[in-house]
Amino acid sequence: MASLGSNLPHYDLPDIDPTKLAEMVKERDEVGLRRFGGVEGVAAALLVDPQHGILGNEDDICRRRDKFGSNTYPNPPPKGLLYFVLDASMDTPILILLACAALSLGFGIQEHGPTEGWYEGGTIFVAVFLVISVSALSSLRQERQFDKLSKISNNIKVDVARDGRRQKISIFDIVVGDVVFLNIGDQIPADGLFLEGHSMQVDESSMTGESDHVEVEVDRRRNPFLFSGSKVADGYARMLVTSVGMNTAWGEMMSSKYNEWTPLQARLDKLTSFVEKVGRAVAYLVLVLLLIRYIVYAVIFFLLFFTFCISYLT
């Protein structure tokens, strides 16, 4: 069978809406897939030979990248130490402790004078300062280590078929239409469709928060959809890339991670919320104890003053 390179030396990409194609895969739209004529129909619409892949020359790669985008993700601006200091300072328990420290400092100076009255409140301020400093420095160090590891770990190599030849390329060089070879342990580099394979099982826990493997079978036209960020748990396959970069399910999750939680993120958030609630409860307890202390002092002072006044008048 001749490769696409010999059959289609000059061509224009068909008028396919990249957004609709990406949404069809992300929503597992089997009806929309059938309208394309199945996986084979999508491959034909993208001018892809399922066996030989795309042309793979510079002009072909540029056309596909211009129309469908690149398989890259925008990096958020780096966060400085001031950001983490402010973030740690705005934590609810920290704010409560600061309020307690201010009350303690005020009442202490009023009761014992500025020379000795600042000890208790000042100690709380110092403790809060140390907590904020350690938290901010730790977060900054983890952020920098994560950035370094991400740059190294994200630039993995994958096997693709281009113009009838199997070759290794960077995950960032994948374009829509690429035929990618997948084996056990591989990370799926983009959203796409199952072409052919054997006993294919995919671990989508990073996307859904579930630990069960999702079996992918295309022979029976059932669940041929593959998502970026998932991992091959069993079997092997070849996939047709239909969307890359921010148009993938992984890219959509990254762009909305501060607004929408995946089940896995929700579980982690519950744990974080529990720790925060414990810290908030301790802070509230300290505040209540301080208020009770000063209320008792005020009541005692009032009773003594009242007793003195009664004694003086009688």
ZAMARGU-4260 file (C-alpha; in steps of 0.2 Angstrom, whole numbers, plus 5000, padded with zeros to 4 digits):
<rodrens>
0) 5000/5000/5000 | 5007/5017/4995 | 5010/5030/5008 | 5001/5046/5009 | 5017/5055/5004
5) 5016/5047/4986 | 4997/5049/4984 | 4995/5067/4991 | 5010/5078/4987 | 5000/5094/4988
10) 4984/5096/4997 | 4974/5107/5009 | 4967/5102/5025 | 4948/5099/5025 | 4936/5111/5033
15) 4934/5102/5049 | 4930/5112/5065 | 4944/5108/5078 | 4932/5113/5092 | 4918/5101/5087
20) 4931/5087/5084 | 4938/5090/5101 | 4921/5091/5110 | 4916/5075/5101 | 4930/5065/5109
25) 4929/5074/5126 | 4910/5070/5127 | 4912/5052/5121 | 4899/5057/5108 | 4896/5040/5099
30) 4882/5048/5088 | 4894/5062/5082 | 4907/5048/5078 | 4895/5038/5068 | 4891/5054/5058
35) 4910/5055/5053 | 4909/5037/5048 | 4917/5030/5063 | 4936/5030/5067 | 4940/5027/5049
40) 4929/5041/5043 | 4938/5053/5055 | 4955/5047/5049 | 4950/5050/5031 | 4943/5067/5035
45) 4960/5072/5043 | 4969/5065/5027 | 4977/5051/5038 | 4982/5034/5032 | 4979/5023/5047
50) 4994/5012/5043 | 5006/5025/5037 | 5001/5040/5047 | 5002/5058/5040 | 5014/5065/5027
55) 5026/5072/5041 | 5035/5084/5031 | 5038/5102/5037 | 5024/5109/5027 | 5011/5096/5033
60) 5016/5099/5051 | 5015/5118/5050 | 4997/5116/5042 | 4991/5105/5055 | 4998/5115/5069
65) 4991/5131/5062 | 4974/5124/5060 | 4973/5113/5076 | 4986/5120/5088 | 5001/5113/5096
70) 5003/5100/5109 | 5009/5113/5122 | 5002/5121/5138 | 5005/5139/5143 | 5015/5140/5159
75) 5008/5151/5173 | 5019/5166/5178 | 5031/5161/5192 | 5025/5165/5210 | 5037/5174/5221
80) 5040/5174/5240 | 5028/5188/5243 | 5014/5178/5235 | 5016/5164/5247 | 5018/5175/5262
85) 5002/5184/5258 | 4994/5167/5254 | 4999/5160/5271 | 4994/5176/5280 | 4976/5176/5273
90) 4973/5158/5281 | 4958/5159/5293 | 4967/5152/5308 | 4982/5164/5306 | 4970/5179/5305
95) 4961/5173/5321 | 4978/5170/5330 | 4983/5188/5324 | 4967/5195/5332 | 4971/5185/5348
100) 4988/5192/5348 | 4982/5210/5346 | 4969/5208/5360 | 4982/5199/5371 | 4994/5213/5368
105) 4982/5227/5371 | 4975/5219/5387 | 4992/5215/5393 | 4999/5232/5391 | 4983/5239/5399
110) 4985/5227/5414 | 5004/5226/5417 | 5011/5241/5408 | 5021/5242/5392 | 5037/5235/5400
115) 5029/5217/5405 | 5012/5218/5397 | 5018/5214/5379 | 5026/5197/5383 | 5010/5186/5380
120) 5004/5195/5364 | 5022/5197/5358 | 5025/5179/5359 | 5009/5175/5349 | 5015/5187/5336
125) 5032/5179/5335 | 5024/5162/5334 | 5013/5167/5320 | 5027/5176/5310 | 5037/5159/5311
130) 5023/5149/5305 | 5020/5161/5290 | 5039/5161/5286 | 5041/5142/5287 | 5025/5140/5276
135) 5030/5153/5263 | 5048/5146/5261 | 5042/5128/5260 | 5029/5132/5247 | 5041/5142/5237
140) 5054/5128/5237 | 5041/5115/5232 | 5035/5126/5218 | 5053/5128/5211 | 5056/5109/5213
145) 5040/5105/5204 | 5044/5117/5190 | 5061/5109/5187 | 5053/5091/5188 | 5039/5096/5176
150) 5051/5102/5163 | 5061/5086/5164 | 5047/5074/5165 | 5035/5082/5153 | 5047/5081/5138
155) 5045/5062/5135 | 5047/5053/5118 | 5033/5044/5109 | 5033/5033/5094 | 5022/5039/5079
160) 5020/5034/5061 | 5024/5047/5048 | 5025/5044/5029 | 5025/5025/5033 | 5040/5026/5045
165) 5040/5023/5064 | 5049/5037/5073 | 5052/5044/5090 | 5047/5062/5093 | 5044/5074/5108
170) 5027/5074/5115 | 5027/5093/5111 | 5029/5089/5093 | 5013/5079/5091 | 5000/5086/5079
175) 4982/5082/5075 | 4982/5067/5063 | 4997/5058/5071 | 4996/5039/5073 | 5004/5036/5090
180) 5009/5019/5096 | 5004/5015/5114 | 5011/5001/5126 | 5009/4997/5144 | 5015/5011/5155
185) 5014/5024/5142 | 5005/5041/5145 | 4993/5045/5132 | 5000/5061/5124 | 4984/5069/5117
190) 4965/5066/5115 | 4961/5054/5101 | 4953/5038/5095 | 4958/5020/5096 | 4963/5013/5079
195) 4968/4995/5083 | 4976/4985/5097 | 4974/4971/5109 | 4967/4970/5127 | 4968/4989/5129
200) 4965/4995/5146 | 4967/5013/5151 | 4969/5021/5169 | 4960/5037/5169 | 4961/5040/5188
205) 4971/5056/5185 | 4956/5063/5176 | 4941/5056/5185 | 4948/5052/5202 | 4943/5033/5200
210) 4955/5019/5202 | 4946/5007/5191 | 4953/5004/5173 | 4942/5009/5159 | 4943/4996/5145
215) 4944/5003/5128 | 4937/4992/5113 | 4935/4999/5096 | 4931/4982/5087 | 4913/4983/5094
220) 4912/5002/5092 | 4912/5004/5110 | 4922/5017/5119 | 4936/5021/5107 | 4940/5038/5115
225) 4957/5041/5123 | 4961/5056/5134 | 4977/5065/5137 | 4985/5062/5154 | 4978/5044/5155
230) 4990/5029/5156 | 4990/5013/5147 | 4987/4999/5161 | 4987/4984/5149 | 4988/4979/5131
235) 4994/4989/5116 | 4987/5000/5103 | 4988/5013/5090 | 4978/5029/5092 | 4973/5043/5080
240) 4976/5060/5088 | 4961/5072/5086 | 4965/5086/5098 | 4981/5093/5106 | 4986/5105/5119
245) 4973/5116/5127 | 4960/5108/5116 | 4961/5091/5125 | 4952/5086/5141 | 4968/5088/5151
250) 4970/5105/5144 | 4952/5110/5149 | 4955/5103/5166 | 4971/5113/5168 | 4962/5129/5162
255) 4948/5127/5174 | 4957/5119/5189 | 4954/5134/5200 | 4935/5134/5196 | 4930/5116/5194
260) 4936/5101/5204 | 4939/5083/5198 | 4934/5070/5210 | 4952/5067/5214 | 4955/5085/5218
265) 4939/5085/5228 | 4945/5071/5239 | 4961/5080/5242 | 4952/5096/5245 | 4941/5087/5259
270) 4957/5082/5268 | 4964/5100/5267 | 4948/5107/5273 | 4948/5095/5288 | 4965/5101/5293
275) 4960/5119/5291 | 4945/5116/5302 | 4955/5108/5315 | 4967/5123/5315 | 4952/5135/5315
280) 4944/5126/5330 | 4961/5128/5339 | 4962/5146/5335 | 4944/5149/5340 | 4947/5140/5357
285) 4962/5151/5360 | 4951/5167/5356 | 4937/5161/5368 | 4949/5157/5382 | 4957/5174/5381
290) 4940/5182/5381 | 4934/5172/5396 | 4950/5177/5405 | 4948/5195/5402 | 4929/5194/5406
295) 4933/5186/5422 | 4946/5199/5426 | 4933/5212/5422 | 4920/5205/5433 | 4932/5202/5448
300) 4938/5220/5446 | 4920/5226/5445 | 4915/5216/5461 | 4930/5223/5470 | 4926/5240/5465
305) 4908/5238/5469 | 4912/5231/5486 | 4924/5245/5490 | 4911/5258/5485 | 4898/5249/5497
310) 4911/5248/5511 | 4916/5267/5509 | 4898/5273/5508 | 4893/5263/5524
</rodrens>
